[in-house]
Amino acid sequence: MITAMKEEEPRTGSLDRDPRWQLTQRIVATPHFARSPRLSSFLLYVCRQSILGRSTGLNEQSIGETVFGRPVGYDPRDDNIVRAHAGRLRLRIETYFREEGASEILHLSIPRGSYIPVFERIERKESGASEPIPEADSHDAEYAEEILPEITPRVKAIPARPRFLLPGVLAIAGVLLASLSAYGFFTHWSWGRKTPTDKLWAQLFRPDQNTIIVPADVSLVLAQLITGHSVDLAEYASGRYKSVASCDAPCDRRLAQEVESRRYTSMADLEFAAALARLPQALPDRTQIRYVRDLQLEDFKQSNLIMAGSLIADPWLSVVQREMNFILHDNLSTGPLRVENVKPKPNEKKEYLFRDDDPRHRGLATIAFLPNLSGNGNMVIVQGFTLAGTEAAAEFVTSGKDFDSLFHAFAGNNSRLPHFEILLETMDVNGMASRPNVLASHTYP
């Protein structure tokens, strides 16, 4: 039975004795939270405010300013950092009560659409002798009784188990074995029928792991064009590039700072995210859309990621680029625009050049399906020199027809698709890309 607890303001100095606060401390002490100080600070802040009777002030704005250091009066509509972390926080809390906190009688949750924590007391009735409960300090016990309301548990009677004779047991066992054999056959047959596209996205959308969709940071691209200054990952992750707009050439510093404060992305990336959401493998409860600025290194170790955009729009790609074979160079300050083929196969070029003034309007795009940094998940990275090229690559990997033809021989009856990289050539006409042509593809065991 679950009973919601009343929100009461504790007596002065009694926060540490409050069972709700003690539960919060146990949660943030676990490894899942120890690896993420921001999530720990988030949970501690909202729980403390709630326990102290200050729930009315718990909103996205106050959390952004207090926990994430956003300036006073910032606009949450332009900055979704609180919403993004709230989704992760809810999942971490659920994980705690499934694992370390499975025996807790006091539960904590943060309902969707709110940032106010809800504490509930759960009464368990188990058959047989129960383990002795340690006696609490009399003062703490008295205090807990003031906060936790009296609970009258309802326990359903358990019917007596029928006794089966040996022939009946053997008959049931035979039926179960036949059922399991049939299940194994149909499971194998079912996987054999699944297309390579089905198998790819089943490895990205999993019920036991988060999937993060990351559109490109177009604001960063515009800012670098204005300033002529290339932003590396250290500047980007720390946010230093926003506070000090470095102009490597004469530029409008104020305009650069204004652009850098915005959160722009492209229609191609939004359409890609929409296509992903429509996939039958997509799991809404396990999927988040997160802006590049809100990524953390931990995401590359613990989650599945689907990323759109090149290095100039996503400095985090530098973390995984060293593992890639087809590297898209999109910064003119480091040389011509090109795709580098690190380990070319016979009949493949070492590099493929992209010319913005190509009379045939040829474009280049890449698709990479790689393991995440811990090897416990996967990443799909879609890149292109133009929006049309990125859009063509995204459609190639989601629509199925051309992708299935390419990988049919590799997929076979296996439930998993091997990791791979693909280099595509497109024809851009009036901002639209034609059906792409596969220039090269590499698969990995």
N, C-alpha and C positions, 0 to 999 in steps of 0.2 A: 504494500500500500504506500502511496506517495502523498505526502502532505506538504504544501507550500508553507514556508516560514514567514512570519510577519516581519516587516522591516521596522526595526526599532533602533533608536539611537542609543548606543551603549553608554554605560556610565563612564565618567572621565577616567582615563588610565586603564580601562578594561579591554581595549582592543585586542591585546595579545592573548587574553583569556577567551575571547569570542570563538566558538567552534567554527564559525564561518571563516574567520581570518586564519585560524589554524589550518583549515582545509586548503585555503588559498596558498599558504606557505608550503604545504606538502606538495601541491601541484607544481609550483614554480621550481621546486628543488629537484624535480626529475630531469633525467638527461634530455628529454625532448624539449624542455623549456630552457635548460641551462645553455643549450646551443644557440638560443635566440633571445638575447637580452631585451630586444624591442617587444617581443610577445610577452615576456615576463613583466616588463614595466606596464604594458597595456593592461594585463590582467590584474596586477596589484593595484593600479590606479582605480579601475572601475569598481573593484571589490571594496576597496577602502572607502571610496565615496559612497557606495551603496550602504555599507555597514554603518557609516557615520550619519546616515540619514540625508545625504546630499544627492539623491538620485535625480532630482529635478534638473540638475545642471549637467547631467551626463548626456552629451550629444556629440555628434561628429566634430563640430567646431572646437569644443573644449578639449576633446581628446587629441585632436590634431595639434593644438597649440601647446598642451601640457606634456604629452607623451612624445610627440614626434617633432617638437621644436618648430612648428610652423608659425609664421608671424601672426600677431594678434589681428583679427579681422580678415584673415585669408579666406578665399572662396572655396569651400569644399567641392563645388561643382567642377572646378578646374584642377582639383587635386584629390584623387581617390585613395590616398595612402591609408586612411583609416578603414575604409570599406575593404580594401584588399587584405589588410592585416586581420580584420575582424573575421573574415572567412577562414583564414589559417588558424586563428585562435580557437574558433569553435571546433575545428577538426582536431586540434591538439588536445583540447579538453575531452572530447569524445574518446580519443586514444587513451588518455589517462584512466578513465573509468572502465575501459575494456581491459587494461593491462595492470599497471601498478595499483590503481585505485579500485579494482574490481570488488573489494570487500568493504568499501566505504559505505556507511549508512547515511551519510550526508552527501548529497549530490549538488553539483553546480552546473549551470548552463547559461548561455547568453542567447536568448531567442533571436531568430532572424528578424530584422526590422527594428531592433532595439540594441542599445549598448548597456542596458541595466541587467546585471547578473541576477539569476533566480536560484535561490537555495531551496532544496527539497530534501526532506528526511524520508528515507526508505526503510520500512520495517520488513525484515526477512524472517520467515518461519521455516525451520528446517527440521526434518524428521530425525529422531535419535537424540542422543545427548548432545547438548550444545557446549561449546567451549566456554570456560569461565571468562567473564569480562572483568578486566582489572578495575579496581575501585578507584574512582576519581577523588581528587581533593574535595572536601565537603563544600568549600566556598565556590569552587569551580562548578561542582554539580548543581549547587543552588542557582548559580548564574545561568548555566545551560538550561535549566528548567524554565527560567524566565523567558528565554529566547525561543526554545523549541516547544511548540504546543503539544499537548497530550495527544497521543495517537492510539486509536483502538483498532488493532489489526483485524482484517477479515481473512480467514484462512479457509479455503475450500476443503471439504472432506475428500480424502483420497480413497477411491474404491479399492476393495480387496482384489489382488491379482488372481486371475483364474489359473488353475493348474492344468497344464497340457500333458497328455499322455505322450509317450515316446513316438508312436507313429505319426501323431499330429505334428510334433516338432520336426521330424524328418521330412514330412511333406512340405512344411513351410520353408525349410532350408532349401529343398529342391527348387521351389518356386523362386526364392531369392537368388539362387545361383543362376537360374535361367534368365532372370531379369537383369542381373549384373552383366551377364555375357551379352545379352541383347543391347544393353546400354553402351558397353564398350564398342560393339560393332557399329551402332548408329552414331556414336560420338566420332569414331574414326571416319565414318562415311560423311558425317556432317562437315568435319574439317576439310575433307577432300573436296567438298563442293564449294567451300568458301574461296572467294577470289583473293588474289594478292592484295588488293586494296582493303578488303575486309580484314585480312591478317595484319596488315600494317597498322590500321587504326585500333585494332583490338590490343595491340602492344603499347599504344599511346594512351588509351582510355581504359584504366583498370580500376576495379572497385576497391583495391587495397592501397591506392596511391593517388596523390593529387596530380592533376594535369594543368599546366599553366600556359595559356595562349598569350604571346607577347607581340603586339604590333610595334612597328618601327617608331622611333622618336623623330618625327619630321621637324619639330622645333629645333632640335640639335643640328640637323642638316642646314636649316636656314641660318642659324646663328654662326655656324662655321663658314658659310658662304659670305656673310656680312663681315666677319672679323678676319677671315683668312687664317684663323688659328685652328689647328687640329686638336681636338679634345681626346686625350687618352683615357683609359679606364680609371686610373687613379684620380684624375680630376673629376671624372664623371661620377664615380661612386661616392666621392666625398662631397660633391656639390660645389666645389671651389670654383668651377668654371662659371657658375651663375652669379656668385658674389663679386667676382672680378672679371669683367669681360675683357679678355686680352685681345688687342687689335694688332695683328702682325702687319697690317697695312692700314692706311688711312680709312677710318670707318666711323659710323655713327654708334658710339658706345651705348648711348641711351636706347637706341632701337635694338641693339643686340641684347641688352639686358631684358628689354620688354619681350622679345621673342623667346628668350631662354626661359622666361617665367611661365610660358604657355605650355599646353600639352596637346600638340597637334600630331595627328597621324594621317595616313593616306586612305582613300576609298578602297584601294586594292587590298590593303590589310584588313579593313573592316569587312569587306566582302569575303575574304578568306576566313575570318573568324565566324561569320554567319554560315558559311558552307560547312565548317567544322561542327558547328552546333547542330546542323541538320543531319549529320552522319548517324546511322543507327547505332554505332558503337559509343557515341558521346554519352557521358554520365554527368548530368547537370550538377549533382551534389558534390562531385569530385573535380569540377572544372572551374577555373578562374581565368578572367582576362586581366592581365596586369601590365601597367605601363613599364617601359624599360627602366625608368628611374627608380622604380620600387623593387627591382630585383635585388637579391642578395646571393652571395656565393653558395649559401646553403641550398638554395633552390636548384642549383646545378648538380647537387649531390643527392638530394632527397626526393625530387619530383620528376615527372615527365614534362618536357617543354616542347612547345611548338612555336618557333620564332620566325618572323617575317622581317626582312630588311637586311641591309649589308652593314659592314663595320662602321661606316660614317654615320649611320642612323642607330647603331646599337654597339657601343664599345664593349659590351659584355661578350661579344662574339670572339674577342681576342683570347678569352679563356679556353675556348674549344677549337679555335682555328688551327692550333698546332697539331690537332688530331685529324685534320681534314686533308684530303688530297686536292680537291678543286677549290682553290683560294681566290676569291673575288677581290681584286684590288680596285677600289673605287675612289682613291684620293690622288688627284693629279699632281700633288706636291711630291709624291713618292714614285712617280713614273706614269707611263701611259695606262689608261683604263684597260684592264685585261683580266683574264682568268688564268691563273697559274696551275699547271698540271704537275704536281710534285713528283709523282712516279708514273710517267706515261707508259702505256702499253705500246706494243708494236703498232704502227700506223696511226698513233695519236701524236698530236703536237705537244711541245713543251709548254706553250702558252697560246691562248686564243685572244686576239685583240678585239676591243670594242671601239668603234668610231662613231661619235655622235653625228658626223656628217656623211655617214655611209649612204651612197645613193640608193642602195637596195634596202635601206632601213633595217638592217639585220640587228637583232638584239641577242644578248646572252643571259642565261639564268642558270642557277644551280639548285639542286635539291640534295640534302644530306640526311640520312637516317643513321644515327650513331647512338652508342650508349651514353648515359649521363656520366658525370665525373666519378661516381661511386660504382658504376656498373650495375646498379639495382633498378635502373629505369632507362628510358630512351628519350631521344631528342629528334625532332624534325626541324631542319633549318632551310627556309626557302629564301633565295636571294636573286636579285636581278639588277641590271644597270638602269632600267626604266620601270615605271609603274606597269606598263603593258607587259614587260618581260616577267616581272614578279607575279602578275595576275595569271599569265599563261602557265607558269610553273605551279602555282597554287591549284589551278584547275586540273593540270596534268595529274597531280597527286591525289586529288579528291574525286574526280569524275569517273575514273576507273578504266575506261576503254584502252587507251594507249598504255597506261601504266600496267594494266593486267597483261597485255600482250607482251610487254618487255620482260615481266618477271614471272610469267607462267612457268617457264622451265625451272626456275630457281625455287618456286614455292612448293610444287608437287603436292604431296599429302601431308606435309609438315604443318604443324599448328602455328609455327613462327616463321616470319620472313627474315632472311639474313640482312644485316646492316649493309648499306650501300650509299653510293654517291652518283649523281647523274648531272651531266652537263647538257643543257638544251640550247638550241638556236631557234630564235623566233623572227618573224617578219612583222615589224611594227608599221601599221598603216593608220594614219589619223588617230594615233593614240591607242589603237586596238591591236592586239597581237594575234597573229594567225596560229594555226595548229603547230605546236613546236616539233622540231626535229631533234632526235637524240644524237648528239655528236660523240659522246663517250659515256660509259657507265662502268663503275667498279663495284664489286660486291665483296664483302668481308665475312669470314667465318664467325 
